[in-house]
Amino acid sequence: MVSDASQGISFVCNNIASYGGDPNKIYLMGQSAGAHISACALMEQAVKESSGQPISWSVTQIKAYFGLSGGYNIHNLVDHFHQRGLNRSIFLSIMDGEESLSRYSPEIVVKESSARTIALLPHIFLMHGTDDYSIPSSASQTFVDVLQQVGAQAKLLLYEGKTHTDIFIQDPLRGGRDPLVEDVFSIIYADDATRRNTASAPTPRRLVFEWQLQLARWISPF
C-alpha cells in the first residue's frame, strides 16, 4: 500500500500541470491509516532521495504534509489495538510480522534518518482529536516531538473533545464553521489574506439532525 500511495503521489507530481493544477502547490494529506501510509511513503521517498537512489518524484515537490488522526509508531499501538479488539497476532500478520514494525513506523524512521533526509521534508502538520480512542492523540504528539528534535518543521493541532471521526465526518455534517477546514485554509493560503479568510464564504448548511450524529457516534467502533 505504501508503494501504491507513492505511485499515486508520483502521478500527481508529474501530471498535475496537464490537468490545470499548480505543480508548486501540491499538498499531501491522509487520515487514520491514510495518514500512516502517506507518512510512510513520504519518509521512504526522502530516504531514497537523500541517498541518491532513482526516484520518480521529489519530496521537495510537496509543499506541506497534513496527517489527520494518524498513528506513526506502530510498536506503541500493538497493545492498544489488541485492547480495542484487533487481535495482536492478526495485526502483526497484516503488518508483515513484528520485524516490519520499525520499517513502517515513520517516527522510528525519522529517528534513524540523516540530516540530509530530514532537510528534504516539507512542513508537517499533525491534527488529532483529544477524545480519539481509536488512535490516541499522544501518537501525533510523540511524532511531532521527534520531528522537532531532529530539526524538522512540525506542528501539532489538537481538537478538544473530538473523536477519530468527528473532525472529518460529523463536524462537516453539522454545518456551520469547520475548525479543521479553517486550519487547513489558514496554512495553504498563509500568503493570501483574501482566500485565507473563510468568514466571507457561505456557511455550510446542516445535513443531518444532531440526534442522528450522536447515535452514529455511540454506535461507531471508531
C-alpha positions as a Markdown table, in Angstrom:
| # | Residue | x | y | z |
|---|---|---|---|---|
| 1 | Met | 0.0 | 0.0 | 0.0 |
| 2 | Val | 2.9 | 2.3 | 0.7 |
| 3 | Ser | 4.2 | 1.7 | -2.8 |
| 4 | Asp | 0.7 | 2.3 | -4.3 |
| 5 | Ala | 0.5 | 5.6 | -2.4 |
| 6 | Ser | 3.9 | 6.6 | -3.7 |
| 7 | Gln | 2.9 | 5.8 | -7.2 |
| 8 | Gly | -0.2 | 7.9 | -6.8 |
| 9 | Ile | 1.8 | 10.8 | -5.5 |
| 10 | Ser | 4.3 | 10.4 | -8.4 |
| 11 | Phe | 1.4 | 10.6 | -10.9 |
| 12 | Val | 0.1 | 13.9 | -9.3 |
| 13 | Cys | 3.6 | 15.4 | -9.2 |
| 14 | Asn | 4.4 | 14.6 | -12.8 |
| 15 | Asn | 1.0 | 15.3 | -14.3 |
| 16 | Ile | -0.8 | 18.0 | -12.3 |
| 17 | Ala | 0.1 | 20.7 | -14.8 |
| 18 | Ser | -1.6 | 18.8 | -17.6 |
| 19 | Tyr | -4.8 | 19.0 | -15.6 |
| 20 | Gly | -4.6 | 22.7 | -14.9 |
| 21 | Gly | -3.1 | 22.3 | -11.4 |
| 22 | Asp | -0.1 | 24.2 | -10.0 |
| 23 | Pro | 2.9 | 21.9 | -9.5 |
| 24 | Asn | 4.2 | 24.4 | -6.9 |
| 25 | Lys | 1.1 | 23.9 | -4.7 |
| 26 | Ile | 1.0 | 20.2 | -4.0 |
| 27 | Tyr | -0.2 | 19.2 | -0.6 |
| 28 | Leu | -0.3 | 15.7 | 0.8 |
| 29 | Met | -2.9 | 14.7 | 3.4 |
| 30 | Gly | -4.1 | 11.4 | 4.9 |
| 31 | Gln | -6.5 | 10.4 | 7.7 |
| 32 | Ser | -6.1 | 7.5 | 10.1 |
| 33 | Ala | -4.5 | 4.6 | 8.1 |
| 34 | Gly | -4.1 | 7.0 | 5.3 |
| 35 | Ala | -2.1 | 9.4 | 7.5 |
| 36 | His | 0.2 | 6.4 | 8.4 |
| 37 | Ile | 0.6 | 5.2 | 4.9 |
| 38 | Ser | 1.2 | 8.6 | 3.4 |
| 39 | Ala | 3.8 | 9.4 | 6.1 |
| 40 | Cys | 5.5 | 6.1 | 5.3 |
| 41 | Ala | 5.6 | 7.0 | 1.6 |
| 42 | Leu | 6.9 | 10.5 | 2.4 |
| 43 | Met | 9.7 | 9.2 | 4.7 |
| 44 | Glu | 10.6 | 6.3 | 2.3 |
| 45 | Gln | 10.9 | 8.7 | -0.6 |
| 46 | Ala | 13.0 | 11.2 | 1.5 |
| 47 | Val | 15.4 | 8.4 | 2.4 |
| 48 | Lys | 15.7 | 7.3 | -1.2 |
| 49 | Glu | 16.2 | 10.8 | -2.5 |
| 50 | Ser | 18.8 | 11.8 | 0.1 |
| 51 | Ser | 20.9 | 8.6 | -0.6 |
| 52 | Gly | 20.9 | 9.2 | -4.4 |
| 53 | Gln | 18.6 | 6.4 | -5.4 |
| 54 | Pro | 16.5 | 6.7 | -8.5 |
| 55 | Ile | 13.2 | 8.4 | -7.8 |
| 56 | Ser | 10.1 | 9.3 | -9.9 |
| 57 | Trp | 9.0 | 12.3 | -7.7 |
| 58 | Ser | 10.8 | 14.6 | -5.2 |
| 59 | Val | 9.8 | 15.2 | -1.6 |
| 60 | Thr | 10.6 | 18.8 | -2.3 |
| 61 | Gln | 7.6 | 18.9 | -4.6 |
| 62 | Ile | 5.3 | 18.6 | -1.6 |
| 63 | Lys | 4.6 | 22.0 | -0.1 |
| 64 | Ala | 3.2 | 20.6 | 3.2 |
| 65 | Tyr | 2.0 | 17.4 | 4.7 |
| 66 | Phe | -1.2 | 17.0 | 6.8 |
| 67 | Gly | -1.6 | 14.0 | 9.0 |
| 68 | Leu | -5.1 | 13.6 | 10.4 |
| 69 | Ser | -5.7 | 11.2 | 13.4 |
| 70 | Gly | -2.8 | 9.0 | 12.4 |
| 71 | Gly | -0.5 | 6.5 | 14.1 |
| 72 | Tyr | 3.2 | 6.9 | 13.4 |
| 73 | Asn | 4.9 | 4.4 | 15.8 |
| 74 | Ile | 3.3 | 1.0 | 15.3 |
| 75 | His | 5.2 | -0.6 | 18.2 |
| 76 | Asn | 3.3 | 1.7 | 20.5 |
| 77 | Leu | -0.1 | 0.8 | 19.0 |
| 78 | Val | 0.0 | -3.0 | 19.0 |
| 79 | Asp | -1.3 | -3.4 | 22.6 |
| 80 | His | -3.7 | -0.5 | 22.1 |
| 81 | Phe | -5.3 | -2.1 | 19.0 |
| 82 | His | -5.4 | -5.5 | 20.8 |
| 83 | Gln | -7.4 | -4.0 | 23.7 |
| 84 | Arg | -9.7 | -2.4 | 21.1 |
| 85 | Gly | -10.5 | -5.7 | 19.6 |
| 86 | Leu | -7.8 | -6.1 | 16.8 |
| 87 | Asn | -6.1 | -9.3 | 17.9 |
| 88 | Arg | -2.3 | -8.9 | 18.3 |
| 89 | Ser | -1.4 | -11.8 | 16.0 |
| 90 | Ile | -3.8 | -10.7 | 13.3 |
| 91 | Phe | -2.4 | -7.2 | 13.4 |
| 92 | Leu | 1.2 | -8.4 | 13.2 |
| 93 | Ser | 0.3 | -10.6 | 10.2 |
| 94 | Ile | -1.3 | -7.5 | 8.5 |
| 95 | Met | 2.0 | -5.6 | 9.1 |
| 96 | Asp | 4.1 | -8.5 | 7.6 |
| 97 | Gly | 5.3 | -9.6 | 11.1 |
| 98 | Glu | 6.8 | -7.9 | 14.1 |
| 99 | Glu | 10.2 | -7.4 | 12.3 |
| 100 | Ser | 8.5 | -5.0 | 9.9 |
| 101 | Leu | 7.1 | -2.7 | 12.5 |
| 102 | Ser | 10.1 | -0.3 | 12.6 |
| 103 | Arg | 10.2 | -0.1 | 8.9 |
| 104 | Tyr | 6.5 | 1.0 | 8.8 |
| 105 | Ser | 6.8 | 3.4 | 11.8 |
| 106 | Pro | 7.6 | 6.9 | 10.4 |
| 107 | Glu | 8.5 | 8.1 | 13.9 |
| 108 | Ile | 11.3 | 5.5 | 14.1 |
| 109 | Val | 12.4 | 6.1 | 10.5 |
| 110 | Val | 12.8 | 9.8 | 11.4 |
| 111 | Lys | 14.9 | 9.0 | 14.4 |
| 112 | Glu | 17.3 | 6.9 | 12.3 |
| 113 | Ser | 17.4 | 9.3 | 9.3 |
| 114 | Ser | 20.3 | 11.5 | 8.3 |
| 115 | Ala | 20.3 | 15.3 | 8.5 |
| 116 | Arg | 20.2 | 15.3 | 4.7 |
| 117 | Thr | 17.0 | 13.2 | 4.7 |
| 118 | Ile | 15.3 | 15.5 | 7.3 |
| 119 | Ala | 16.2 | 18.6 | 5.4 |
| 120 | Leu | 14.1 | 17.4 | 2.4 |
| 121 | Leu | 10.9 | 17.1 | 4.4 |
| 122 | Pro | 8.1 | 19.6 | 3.9 |
| 123 | His | 6.4 | 21.4 | 6.8 |
| 124 | Ile | 4.4 | 18.8 | 8.7 |
| 125 | Phe | 1.1 | 19.4 | 10.4 |
| 126 | Leu | -0.4 | 16.7 | 12.6 |
| 127 | Met | -4.1 | 17.1 | 13.6 |
| 128 | His | -5.8 | 15.0 | 16.2 |
| 129 | Gly | -9.0 | 14.9 | 18.3 |
| 130 | Thr | -8.3 | 14.7 | 22.1 |
| 131 | Asp | -11.1 | 12.2 | 22.5 |
| 132 | Asp | -9.9 | 9.8 | 19.8 |
| 133 | Tyr | -10.0 | 6.3 | 21.3 |
| 134 | Ser | -9.2 | 4.6 | 18.0 |
| 135 | Ile | -5.7 | 6.1 | 17.9 |
| 136 | Pro | -4.8 | 8.3 | 20.9 |
| 137 | Ser | -3.8 | 11.9 | 20.2 |
| 138 | Ser | -0.5 | 11.1 | 22.0 |
| 139 | Ala | 0.5 | 9.3 | 18.8 |
| 140 | Ser | 0.6 | 12.6 | 17.0 |
| 141 | Gln | 2.2 | 14.4 | 20.0 |
| 142 | Thr | 5.2 | 12.0 | 20.2 |
| 143 | Phe | 5.7 | 12.1 | 16.4 |
| 144 | Val | 5.7 | 15.9 | 16.4 |
| 145 | Asp | 8.2 | 15.9 | 19.4 |
| 146 | Val | 10.6 | 13.6 | 17.5 |
| 147 | Leu | 10.3 | 15.6 | 14.3 |
| 148 | Gln | 11.1 | 18.8 | 16.1 |
| 149 | Gln | 14.0 | 17.2 | 18.0 |
| 150 | Val | 15.7 | 16.3 | 14.7 |
| 151 | Gly | 15.1 | 19.7 | 13.2 |
| 152 | Ala | 12.1 | 19.2 | 11.0 |
| 153 | Gln | 9.3 | 21.8 | 10.8 |
| 154 | Ala | 6.4 | 20.2 | 12.5 |
| 155 | Lys | 3.3 | 21.5 | 14.4 |
| 156 | Leu | 0.5 | 19.7 | 16.3 |
| 157 | Leu | -3.1 | 20.9 | 16.2 |
| 158 | Leu | -5.4 | 19.3 | 18.7 |
| 159 | Tyr | -9.2 | 19.5 | 18.6 |
| 160 | Glu | -10.7 | 19.4 | 22.1 |
| 161 | Gly | -13.4 | 16.7 | 22.7 |
| 162 | Lys | -13.2 | 15.4 | 19.1 |
| 163 | Thr | -13.2 | 11.7 | 18.3 |
| 164 | His | -11.5 | 9.8 | 15.5 |
| 165 | Thr | -14.2 | 10.7 | 13.0 |
| 166 | Asp | -15.7 | 13.9 | 14.4 |
| 167 | Ile | -13.4 | 16.3 | 12.7 |
| 168 | Phe | -13.9 | 15.0 | 9.2 |
| 169 | Ile | -17.3 | 13.3 | 9.2 |
| 170 | Gln | -19.6 | 14.5 | 11.9 |
| 171 | Asp | -18.5 | 18.2 | 12.0 |
| 172 | Pro | -19.0 | 18.8 | 8.3 |
| 173 | Leu | -22.4 | 17.1 | 8.5 |
| 174 | Arg | -23.3 | 19.6 | 11.3 |
| 175 | Gly | -22.8 | 22.6 | 9.0 |
| 176 | Gly | -21.6 | 25.9 | 10.3 |
| 177 | Arg | -17.9 | 26.7 | 11.0 |
| 178 | Asp | -15.5 | 23.9 | 10.5 |
| 179 | Pro | -12.3 | 24.2 | 12.6 |
| 180 | Leu | -10.3 | 21.7 | 10.5 |
| 181 | Val | -11.1 | 23.3 | 7.2 |
| 182 | Glu | -10.3 | 26.7 | 8.7 |
| 183 | Asp | -6.9 | 25.5 | 9.9 |
| 184 | Val | -6.1 | 23.9 | 6.6 |
| 185 | Phe | -7.1 | 27.0 | 4.7 |
| 186 | Ser | -5.0 | 29.2 | 7.0 |
| 187 | Ile | -2.0 | 27.1 | 6.2 |
| 188 | Ile | -2.4 | 26.7 | 2.5 |
| 189 | Tyr | -3.4 | 30.4 | 2.0 |
| 190 | Ala | -1.0 | 31.8 | 4.5 |
| 191 | Asp | 0.3 | 34.3 | 2.0 |
| 192 | Asp | -3.2 | 35.2 | 0.6 |
| 193 | Ala | -5.3 | 37.0 | 3.2 |
| 194 | Thr | -8.3 | 37.2 | 0.9 |
| 195 | Arg | -8.5 | 33.5 | 0.2 |
| 196 | Arg | -7.4 | 32.6 | 3.8 |
| 197 | Asn | -10.5 | 34.4 | 5.3 |
| 198 | Thr | -13.2 | 31.7 | 5.3 |
| 199 | Ala | -15.6 | 34.1 | 7.2 |
| 200 | Ser | -16.7 | 35.6 | 3.9 |
| 201 | Ala | -17.5 | 32.2 | 2.5 |
| 202 | Pro | -21.1 | 30.9 | 2.6 |
| 203 | Thr | -21.9 | 29.0 | 5.8 |
| 204 | Pro | -22.4 | 25.3 | 5.0 |
| 205 | Arg | -25.9 | 24.1 | 6.0 |
| 206 | Arg | -26.6 | 21.3 | 8.4 |
| 207 | Leu | -27.1 | 18.0 | 6.5 |
| 208 | Val | -28.4 | 15.7 | 9.3 |
| 209 | Phe | -30.1 | 16.1 | 12.7 |
| 210 | Glu | -27.9 | 16.2 | 15.8 |
| 211 | Trp | -29.6 | 13.1 | 17.3 |
| 212 | Gln | -28.5 | 11.1 | 14.2 |
| 213 | Leu | -24.9 | 12.2 | 14.7 |
| 214 | Gln | -25.0 | 11.3 | 18.4 |
| 215 | Leu | -26.5 | 7.9 | 17.6 |
| 216 | Ala | -23.8 | 7.3 | 15.0 |
| 217 | Arg | -21.1 | 8.3 | 17.4 |
| 218 | Trp | -22.5 | 5.9 | 20.0 |
| 219 | Ile | -22.6 | 3.0 | 17.5 |
| 220 | Ser | -19.4 | 3.7 | 15.6 |
| 221 | Pro | -16.5 | 1.4 | 16.6 |
| 222 | Phe | -14.2 | 4.4 | 15.8 |
